[in-house]
Amino acid sequence: IDASKQEDEENAKFVERTTTNTTAAGHDDSNVDESGHGSVGSGGPLSGDPGLRTSGTAKERSKYIPLRLSLGERKMLRLVEAAMTCCDYTTDVDKPFKSQTRRTHAQLKRIAAVLRGLVTACDYSAGQKLLDDENYAEFDVFFRQMFEIARRHKIMNPEKMRTEYGKLIYLLQDAVSPSVQPHLEFSVKGRIESVYKFLEERGGLAVLDDKLIEIATEEILALKKSRVKINAEIKRKEKAVK
């Protein structure tokens, strides 16, 4: 029992040292999304001084918390992942070319192939029409939504899509470049769907001003806490949610 108690104390001390070092270093880049703002996780106002836990900070944080994917969006996510898995975009583009014009042509050709594949996988007749007309701007909303879903998923799950996401970002960067975007006639870049935007569109921002919002969304950690205290925090959170 003494050995177990000593091990628990050492683990607690290790966590405290890690937290102290992270705070002294300034900020943790693992909680920063593509826009440079904090994402869901530790290190935000929720885990700091209890005095900072106000409804105002909850509303501000919600602007940078990505919205969880719906069932339909997860289906679209699998399609994007499959397209990136079988795509050799970086291999075909990141090599020496005799001129910048040839490089741009190769980029446009590979990007168009990915876009056509996404449309064809969802609607074969629309894919055939796109192949004949090459009017990609007609599906601009669809493309932005597909890529936004993949980016939002990656922000919430940094450990996922390690290989596929790299190719996706290179493809998107080239697609919005001044040499390629004029040929596509639209931008593939879309705004990340956030909790704040979701509530704002539905007139539900008042929920972020609720005095119990912090308790209902806080993380319950077991560090140096007795089982009685942990159970009390769980019951308090469940009561706040109701």
Secondary structure as a PSIPRED ss2 file (coil, helix, strand):
# PSIPRED VFORMAT (PSIPRED V4.0)

   1 I C   1.000  0.000  0.000
   2 D H   0.000  1.000  0.000
   3 A H   0.000  1.000  0.000
   4 S H   0.000  1.000  0.000
   5 K H   0.000  1.000  0.000
   6 Q H   0.000  1.000  0.000
   7 E H   0.000  1.000  0.000
   8 D H   0.000  1.000  0.000
   9 E H   0.000  1.000  0.000
  10 E H   0.000  1.000  0.000
  11 N H   0.000  1.000  0.000
  12 A H   0.000  1.000  0.000
  13 K H   0.000  1.000  0.000
  14 F H   0.000  1.000  0.000
  15 V H   0.000  1.000  0.000
  16 E H   0.000  1.000  0.000
  17 R H   0.000  1.000  0.000
  18 T H   0.000  1.000  0.000
  19 T H   0.000  1.000  0.000
  20 T H   0.000  1.000  0.000
  21 N H   0.000  1.000  0.000
  22 T H   0.000  1.000  0.000
  23 T H   0.000  1.000  0.000
  24 A H   0.000  1.000  0.000
  25 A H   0.000  1.000  0.000
  26 G C   1.000  0.000  0.000
  27 H C   1.000  0.000  0.000
  28 D C   1.000  0.000  0.000
  29 D H   0.000  1.000  0.000
  30 S H   0.000  1.000  0.000
  31 N H   0.000  1.000  0.000
  32 V E   0.000  0.000  1.000
  33 D C   1.000  0.000  0.000
  34 E C   1.000  0.000  0.000
  35 S C   1.000  0.000  0.000
  36 G C   1.000  0.000  0.000
  37 H C   1.000  0.000  0.000
  38 G E   0.000  0.000  1.000
  39 S C   1.000  0.000  0.000
  40 V C   1.000  0.000  0.000
  41 G C   1.000  0.000  0.000
  42 S C   1.000  0.000  0.000
  43 G C   1.000  0.000  0.000
  44 G C   1.000  0.000  0.000
  45 P H   0.000  1.000  0.000
  46 L H   0.000  1.000  0.000
  47 S H   0.000  1.000  0.000
  48 G C   1.000  0.000  0.000
  49 D C   1.000  0.000  0.000
  50 P H   0.000  1.000  0.000
  51 G H   0.000  1.000  0.000
  52 L H   0.000  1.000  0.000
  53 R C   1.000  0.000  0.000
  54 T C   1.000  0.000  0.000
  55 S H   0.000  1.000  0.000
  56 G H   0.000  1.000  0.000
  57 T H   0.000  1.000  0.000
  58 A H   0.000  1.000  0.000
  59 K H   0.000  1.000  0.000
  60 E H   0.000  1.000  0.000
  61 R H   0.000  1.000  0.000
  62 S H   0.000  1.000  0.000
  63 K C   1.000  0.000  0.000
  64 Y C   1.000  0.000  0.000
  65 I C   1.000  0.000  0.000
  66 P E   0.000  0.000  1.000
  67 L C   1.000  0.000  0.000
  68 R C   1.000  0.000  0.000
  69 L C   1.000  0.000  0.000
  70 S C   1.000  0.000  0.000
  71 L H   0.000  1.000  0.000
  72 G H   0.000  1.000  0.000
  73 E H   0.000  1.000  0.000
  74 R H   0.000  1.000  0.000
  75 K H   0.000  1.000  0.000
  76 M H   0.000  1.000  0.000
  77 L H   0.000  1.000  0.000
  78 R H   0.000  1.000  0.000
  79 L H   0.000  1.000  0.000
  80 V H   0.000  1.000  0.000
  81 E H   0.000  1.000  0.000
  82 A H   0.000  1.000  0.000
  83 A H   0.000  1.000  0.000
  84 M H   0.000  1.000  0.000
  85 T H   0.000  1.000  0.000
  86 C C   1.000  0.000  0.000
  87 C C   1.000  0.000  0.000
  88 D C   1.000  0.000  0.000
  89 Y H   0.000  1.000  0.000
  90 T H   0.000  1.000  0.000
  91 T H   0.000  1.000  0.000
  92 D H   0.000  1.000  0.000
  93 V H   0.000  1.000  0.000
  94 D C   1.000  0.000  0.000
  95 K C   1.000  0.000  0.000
  96 P C   1.000  0.000  0.000
  97 F C   1.000  0.000  0.000
  98 K C   1.000  0.000  0.000
  99 S C   1.000  0.000  0.000
 100 Q H   0.000  1.000  0.000
 101 T H   0.000  1.000  0.000
 102 R H   0.000  1.000  0.000
 103 R H   0.000  1.000  0.000
 104 T H   0.000  1.000  0.000
 105 H H   0.000  1.000  0.000
 106 A H   0.000  1.000  0.000
 107 Q H   0.000  1.000  0.000
 108 L H   0.000  1.000  0.000
 109 K H   0.000  1.000  0.000
 110 R H   0.000  1.000  0.000
 111 I H   0.000  1.000  0.000
 112 A H   0.000  1.000  0.000
 113 A H   0.000  1.000  0.000
 114 V H   0.000  1.000  0.000
 115 L H   0.000  1.000  0.000
 116 R H   0.000  1.000  0.000
 117 G H   0.000  1.000  0.000
 118 L H   0.000  1.000  0.000
 119 V H   0.000  1.000  0.000
 120 T H   0.000  1.000  0.000
 121 A H   0.000  1.000  0.000
 122 C H   0.000  1.000  0.000
 123 D C   1.000  0.000  0.000
 124 Y H   0.000  1.000  0.000
 125 S H   0.000  1.000  0.000
 126 A H   0.000  1.000  0.000
 127 G H   0.000  1.000  0.000
 128 Q H   0.000  1.000  0.000
 129 K H   0.000  1.000  0.000
 130 L H   0.000  1.000  0.000
 131 L H   0.000  1.000  0.000
 132 D H   0.000  1.000  0.000
 133 D H   0.000  1.000  0.000
 134 E C   1.000  0.000  0.000
 135 N C   1.000  0.000  0.000
 136 Y H   0.000  1.000  0.000
 137 A H   0.000  1.000  0.000
 138 E H   0.000  1.000  0.000
 139 F H   0.000  1.000  0.000
 140 D H   0.000  1.000  0.000
 141 V H   0.000  1.000  0.000
 142 F H   0.000  1.000  0.000
 143 F H   0.000  1.000  0.000
 144 R H   0.000  1.000  0.000
 145 Q H   0.000  1.000  0.000
 146 M H   0.000  1.000  0.000
 147 F H   0.000  1.000  0.000
 148 E H   0.000  1.000  0.000
 149 I H   0.000  1.000  0.000
 150 A H   0.000  1.000  0.000
 151 R H   0.000  1.000  0.000
 152 R H   0.000  1.000  0.000
 153 H H   0.000  1.000  0.000
 154 K H   0.000  1.000  0.000
 155 I H   0.000  1.000  0.000
 156 M H   0.000  1.000  0.000
 157 N C   1.000  0.000  0.000
 158 P C   1.000  0.000  0.000
 159 E C   1.000  0.000  0.000
 160 K C   1.000  0.000  0.000
 161 M C   1.000  0.000  0.000
 162 R H   0.000  1.000  0.000
 163 T H   0.000  1.000  0.000
 164 E H   0.000  1.000  0.000
 165 Y H   0.000  1.000  0.000
 166 G H   0.000  1.000  0.000
 167 K H   0.000  1.000  0.000
 168 L H   0.000  1.000  0.000
 169 I H   0.000  1.000  0.000
 170 Y H   0.000  1.000  0.000
 171 L H   0.000  1.000  0.000
 172 L H   0.000  1.000  0.000
 173 Q H   0.000  1.000  0.000
 174 D H   0.000  1.000  0.000
 175 A H   0.000  1.000  0.000
 176 V C   1.000  0.000  0.000
 177 S C   1.000  0.000  0.000
 178 P C   1.000  0.000  0.000
 179 S C   1.000  0.000  0.000
 180 V C   1.000  0.000  0.000
 181 Q H   0.000  1.000  0.000
 182 P H   0.000  1.000  0.000
 183 H H   0.000  1.000  0.000
 184 L H   0.000  1.000  0.000
 185 E C   1.000  0.000  0.000
 186 F C   1.000  0.000  0.000
 187 S C   1.000  0.000  0.000
 188 V C   1.000  0.000  0.000
 189 K C   1.000  0.000  0.000
 190 G C   1.000  0.000  0.000
 191 R C   1.000  0.000  0.000
 192 I C   1.000  0.000  0.000
 193 E C   1.000  0.000  0.000
 194 S E   0.000  0.000  1.000
 195 V H   0.000  1.000  0.000
 196 Y H   0.000  1.000  0.000
 197 K H   0.000  1.000  0.000
 198 F H   0.000  1.000  0.000
 199 L H   0.000  1.000  0.000
 200 E H   0.000  1.000  0.000
 201 E H   0.000  1.000  0.000
 202 R C   1.000  0.000  0.000
 203 G C   1.000  0.000  0.000
 204 G C   1.000  0.000  0.000
 205 L H   0.000  1.000  0.000
 206 A H   0.000  1.000  0.000
 207 V H   0.000  1.000  0.000
 208 L H   0.000  1.000  0.000
 209 D H   0.000  1.000  0.000
 210 D C   1.000  0.000  0.000
 211 K C   1.000  0.000  0.000
 212 L C   1.000  0.000  0.000
 213 I H   0.000  1.000  0.000
 214 E H   0.000  1.000  0.000
 215 I H   0.000  1.000  0.000
 216 A H   0.000  1.000  0.000
 217 T H   0.000  1.000  0.000
 218 E C   1.000  0.000  0.000
 219 E C   1.000  0.000  0.000
 220 I C   1.000  0.000  0.000
 221 L C   1.000  0.000  0.000
 222 A C   1.000  0.000  0.000
 223 L C   1.000  0.000  0.000
 224 K C   1.000  0.000  0.000
 225 K C   1.000  0.000  0.000
 226 S C   1.000  0.000  0.000
 227 R H   0.000  1.000  0.000
 228 V H   0.000  1.000  0.000
 229 K H   0.000  1.000  0.000
 230 I H   0.000  1.000  0.000
 231 N H   0.000  1.000  0.000
 232 A H   0.000  1.000  0.000
 233 E H   0.000  1.000  0.000
 234 I H   0.000  1.000  0.000
 235 K H   0.000  1.000  0.000
 236 R H   0.000  1.000  0.000
 237 K H   0.000  1.000  0.000
 238 E H   0.000  1.000  0.000
 239 K H   0.000  1.000  0.000
 240 A H   0.000  1.000  0.000
 241 V H   0.000  1.000  0.000
 242 K C   1.000  0.000  0.000
